[in-house]
């Protein structure tokens, strides 16, 4: 499609906001300054008690694309769903009220997704971690995958936040919205990953392997509650495995070993030793090799933290960091593969995804993928 016609396609942007007064103006600036100007910007004020609504109203007065919907506080999932329901475009993008987009974000993702057939339901971009002042402190993994990505996404979690996904409106009509039950159970935090997995179960997903999202880490962010994030992610995986019984056993083991490794790190950070021990036990259950890696990793991490403290003044002062809005989006991201997330594992998971894709296309003929066969076996991290 020609660039001129692509620029005429409207995109709805959903911004859930709860007590986001410190960052909402910069987030809205990054959205309003997109090179793709045909936007419908919907701010869902989720019962804020600070000056968030006032700031948004001031901005909306100067930009007719901005609309504010006020609700009682019911959590990010419900806020996003309200935004989708109120949107009028065939494409919907999500950004949290403290994150940033590169100016080319919408244009780049739309140009990647729009030309694809309707069975491609979504597209995602990668991110860079930014601090409270907007300085980039770390690049995300540069690893990505496209097509049917369910098995690979279970292990590698390519998106990593709620601000890097654009969907076709038809996806919402097919799989529904974000799940509000996590907030209702007091384990909100991973609703975005839950939604990505449910989309991946039904649609192919395109990838834009560029760091176009500034994912902000700060003390007030939902992701800063380590124990809750761990419990949320474990619940997401329990649900995903229950929905996808066709996955090979080794993929399930690999996924649970990976998620318990994440939970272990979060519980340890929160000094929640009981749950940390429980996750370590589960790591050993699903992958004894990975459990050994964790023990050695703990020793190495202590040494690394000590070294980091010695040179902290050299690496954390703003003069040695770049602001997100000053970075070239094509600048390299992280390597993406650790000692246990190997290329062989990614290749084996890709084979499972290909089989799932074939199964989707064969369902009308009464045939489906059983999850059995020679696609990998044994300890998923002993490769």
C-alpha positions in Angstrom: 0.0 0.0 0.0 1.2 3.5 -0.8 2.3 5.7 2.1 -0.3 8.3 1.2 -3.2 5.8 1.5 -1.7 4.3 4.7 -1.6 7.7 6.3 -5.4 7.9 5.9 -6.1 4.8 8.0 -7.3 5.7 11.5 -5.8 4.1 14.6 -7.3 4.1 18.0 -4.9 4.6 20.9 -6.0 3.3 24.4 -4.3 4.8 27.4 -5.5 3.5 30.8 -4.5 6.1 33.5 -4.7 5.8 37.3 -3.0 8.5 39.4 -0.6 9.1 36.5 -0.1 12.8 37.0 3.7 12.7 37.0 4.0 11.0 33.6 0.8 11.3 31.6 1.7 14.6 29.9 5.0 13.1 28.5 3.2 9.9 27.5 0.5 12.0 25.6 3.2 14.1 24.0 4.8 11.0 22.6 1.5 9.8 21.2 0.4 13.2 19.8 3.7 13.6 18.0 3.4 10.4 16.1 4.3 10.6 12.4 1.0 8.9 11.7 -1.4 11.7 12.6 -4.8 10.1 12.0 -5.3 9.0 15.6 -8.2 8.6 18.0 -6.6 9.0 21.5 -8.8 7.6 24.3 -7.7 8.2 27.9 -9.5 6.0 30.3 -9.3 7.7 33.7 -9.6 4.7 36.0 -10.8 6.6 39.1 -7.7 8.8 39.6 -7.6 10.8 42.8 -4.7 13.1 41.8 -4.5 15.7 39.0 -4.5 13.2 36.2 -8.0 14.2 34.9 -7.1 18.0 35.0 -3.9 17.4 33.0 -5.7 15.3 30.4 -8.5 17.9 30.0 -6.0 20.7 29.4 -4.3 18.6 26.7 -7.7 17.6 25.2 -8.7 21.2 24.9 -5.8 21.7 22.5 -6.1 18.5 20.5 -9.5 17.3 19.2 -8.1 13.8 18.8 -7.9 13.3 22.6 -11.0 12.1 24.4 -11.3 11.3 28.1 -13.6 8.6 29.6 -13.9 8.6 33.4 -14.8 5.5 35.3 -14.5 4.2 38.9 -11.3 2.4 39.7 -11.6 -1.2 38.3 -8.1 -2.0 37.1 -6.1 -1.7 33.9 -7.9 -4.6 32.2 -11.3 -3.2 32.5 -10.0 0.3 31.5 -8.5 -1.1 28.3 -11.7 -3.0 27.5 -13.8 0.2 28.0 -11.4 2.0 25.6 -11.7 -0.7 23.0 -15.5 -0.7 23.2 -15.4 3.1 22.8 -12.9 3.1 19.9 -14.0 3.5 16.2 -11.0 2.3 14.3 -10.1 -1.0 12.7 -6.7 -0.9 14.4 -6.1 -0.5 18.2 -2.9 0.3 19.9 -2.2 0.3 23.7 0.2 2.4 25.8 0.4 2.7 29.5 0.2 6.2 31.1 3.9 6.2 32.1 5.5 4.8 28.9 6.7 6.5 25.8 6.5 5.8 22.0 9.1 6.7 19.4 7.5 9.1 16.9 7.5 6.4 14.2 5.8 3.8 16.4 2.3 3.8 15.0 3.4 4.3 11.4 5.9 1.5 11.6 3.5 -1.0 13.2 0.6 -0.2 11.0 2.7 -0.5 7.8 3.8 -3.9 9.0 0.4 -5.3 9.9 -2.0 -3.7 7.4 -0.8 -5.5 4.2 -1.0 -8.9 5.8 -3.9 -11.3 5.5 -6.7 -11.2 8.2 -5.3 -14.3 10.0 -2.4 -12.0 11.1 -4.1 -10.3 14.0 -1.5 -8.2 15.8 2.0 -6.7 15.6 4.4 -5.9 18.4 7.6 -3.8 18.8 10.5 -4.2 21.3 11.4 -1.8 24.0 14.1 0.0 26.0 13.8 0.4 29.7 13.7 4.1 30.9 13.9 5.6 34.3 11.7 8.2 35.9 13.4 11.0 34.0 13.2 9.3 30.6 16.8 8.2 30.4 17.4 4.7 28.8 19.0 2.4 31.4 18.8 -0.9 29.5 17.8 -2.3 26.2 15.4 -5.2 26.0 16.3 -8.5 24.4 16.6 -8.1 20.6 14.9 -11.5 20.1 11.6 -11.6 18.2 9.5 -14.1 16.3 6.7 -13.8 13.8 3.8 -16.0 12.5 2.3 -18.5 14.8 4.4 -17.8 17.9 2.5 -19.3 20.8 5.1 -21.9 21.9 8.0 -19.4 21.5 6.1 -16.6 23.2 5.5 -18.8 26.2 9.2 -19.2 26.8 10.6 -15.9 25.6 7.8 -13.4 26.2 8.9 -11.1 23.4 6.7 -8.1 24.1 7.6 -7.6 27.8 5.1 -4.8 28.6 1.6 -3.4 27.8 2.7 -0.6 25.5 4.1 -2.6 22.5 1.1 -4.2 21.0 -1.3 -3.2 18.1 -4.2 -5.4 17.2 -6.9 -5.4 14.5 -10.3 -4.7 16.0 -11.4 -8.1 14.6 -9.1 -9.7 17.2 -11.2 -8.2 20.1 -14.3 -9.4 18.4 -12.9 -12.9 18.1 -11.0 -13.5 21.5 -12.6 -10.8 23.7 -10.8 -8.3 25.8 -8.3 -8.2 28.7 -9.2 -10.4 31.7 -10.3 -8.3 34.7 -10.2 -11.2 37.1 -6.5 -10.7 37.9 -7.2 -7.4 39.5 -10.3 -8.8 41.3 -8.0 -11.5 42.8 -5.4 -9.0 43.8 -2.8 -10.3 41.4 -2.9 -7.6 38.7 0.2 -7.0 36.7 0.4 -9.5 33.8 -2.9 -8.9 32.1 -1.0 -7.8 29.0 0.9 -11.1 28.7 -2.3 -13.1 29.2 -3.9 -11.2 26.3 -0.9 -11.6 24.1 -1.0 -15.4 24.7 -4.8 -15.5 23.9 -4.2 -13.6 20.7 -1.3 -15.9 19.8 -3.6 -18.9 20.3 -5.9 -17.7 17.5 -3.9 -15.5 15.2 -0.5 -15.1 13.6 1.5 -12.1 15.0 3.9 -9.9 13.2 7.1 -8.5 14.8 8.9 -5.2 14.4 12.3 -5.9 16.0 13.1 -2.2 16.9 13.2 -0.5 20.3 10.2 1.8 19.7 8.8 1.7 23.2 10.2 3.4 26.3 9.1 1.1 29.1 9.4 3.1 32.4 10.5 1.5 35.6 9.8 3.5 38.8 8.7 2.8 42.3 5.0 3.6 41.7 4.6 1.3 38.7 2.5 -1.8 39.0 5.5 -3.9 38.0 7.4 -2.7 41.0 5.4 -5.0 43.3 7.7 -8.1 42.8 5.6 -10.7 44.7 2.4 -9.7 43.0 4.0 -9.8 39.6 5.3 -13.2 40.3 1.9 -14.5 41.4 0.2 -12.8 38.4 2.6 -14.5 36.0 2.2 -17.9 37.5 -1.6 -17.5 37.2 -1.3 -16.5 33.6 0.7 -19.7 32.8 -1.7 -21.9 34.7 -4.5 -20.6 32.5 -2.5 -20.8 29.3 -1.6 -24.4 29.9 -5.2 -25.3 30.7 -6.3 -23.8 27.4 -3.6 -25.5 25.3 -3.5 -29.1 26.2 -2.2 -29.9 22.7 1.2 -28.6 23.6 4.0 -31.2 23.9 4.9 -32.1 27.4 8.5 -30.8 27.0 7.1 -27.3 26.0 4.9 -27.2 29.1 7.9 -28.2 31.3 10.1 -25.6 29.6 7.4 -22.9 30.0 6.9 -23.7 33.7 10.7 -23.8 34.4 11.0 -20.4 32.7 8.1 -18.8 34.6 9.3 -20.2 37.9 12.7 -18.8 37.3 11.1 -15.4 36.8 9.0 -15.9 39.9 12.0 -17.0 41.9 13.8 -13.7 41.0 10.8 -11.6 41.9 10.1 -13.4 45.2 13.8 -13.1 46.1 13.8 -9.4 45.3 10.8 -9.0 47.7 12.5 -11.1 50.4 9.6 -13.5 50.1 11.7 -16.5 51.0 8.9 -19.0 51.4 7.6 -18.5 47.9 11.1 -18.2 46.5 11.9 -21.6 47.9 8.7 -23.0 46.4 9.6 -21.6 43.0 13.1 -23.0 43.2 11.6 -26.4 44.0 9.4 -26.2 40.9 12.4 -25.2 38.8 14.2 -28.4 40.0 11.0 -30.4 39.2 10.7 -29.1 35.6 14.5 -28.8 34.9 17.2 -30.0 37.3 19.8 -28.5 35.0 18.2 -25.1 35.3 18.1 -25.4 39.1 21.9 -25.9 39.1 22.2 -22.8 36.8 20.2 -20.8 39.3 22.5 -21.8 42.2 25.6 -20.7 40.3 23.7 -17.6 39.1 23.0 -16.5 42.6 26.7 -16.6 43.4 27.6 -14.7 40.2 24.9 -12.2 40.8 26.3 -11.3 44.2 29.7 -10.8 42.7 28.2 -8.7 39.9 26.2 -6.5 42.3 29.4 -5.8 44.3 31.2 -4.8 41.1 28.3 -2.7 40.0 28.3 -0.8 43.3 32.0 0.0 42.8 31.4 1.6 39.4 27.8 2.8 39.9 28.7 6.5 39.7 30.2 5.9 36.2 27.2 4.2 34.7 24.1 5.7 36.4 24.7 9.5 36.1 22.4 11.0 33.5 25.4 12.4 31.5 26.4 8.9 30.6 22.9 7.9 29.6 20.7 9.0 26.6 17.1 10.1 26.7 14.7 7.8 24.9 13.6 10.5 22.5 17.2 11.0 21.4 18.0 7.4 20.6 18.0 6.0 17.0 15.3 3.3 17.0 17.7 1.2 14.9 20.3 1.2 17.5 21.1 -2.4 18.6 19.2 -4.1 21.4 20.3 -6.8 23.7 21.7 -10.1 22.4 18.5 -12.0 23.3 19.9 -15.5 24.1 21.2 -16.5 27.5 23.1 -19.6 28.4 19.9 -21.7 28.7 17.8 -19.9 26.1 19.7 -21.4 23.2 19.2 -21.2 19.5 18.4 -24.9 19.5 15.6 -24.4 21.9 14.2 -21.5 19.8 14.4 -23.8 16.7 12.6 -26.6 18.4 9.8 -24.3 19.6 9.6 -22.9 16.1 8.8 -26.4 14.8 6.0 -26.7 17.4 4.6 -23.4 16.2 4.7 -24.6 12.6 2.8 -27.7 13.6 0.2 -25.6 15.5 -0.2 -23.4 12.4 -0.8 -26.5 10.2 -3.3 -27.7 12.8 -5.2 -24.4 12.6 -5.5 -24.8 8.8 -6.5 -28.4 9.0 -9.2 -28.1 11.6 -11.9 -27.6 9.0 -10.9 -31.1 7.7 -11.3 -32.7 11.1 -7.6 -33.1 11.7 -5.6 -31.5 14.5 -2.1 -31.5 16.1 -1.9 -33.9 19.0 1.3 -32.6 20.6 3.0 -35.9 20.3 6.0 -36.8 18.1 9.7 -36.2 17.8 9.8 -32.4 18.3 12.2 -32.3 21.3 12.2 -34.3 24.5 13.8 -34.5 28.0 15.0 -31.6 30.1 14.2 -28.6 27.9 17.2 -26.7 29.2 19.7 -29.6 28.7 20.2 -28.9 25.0 
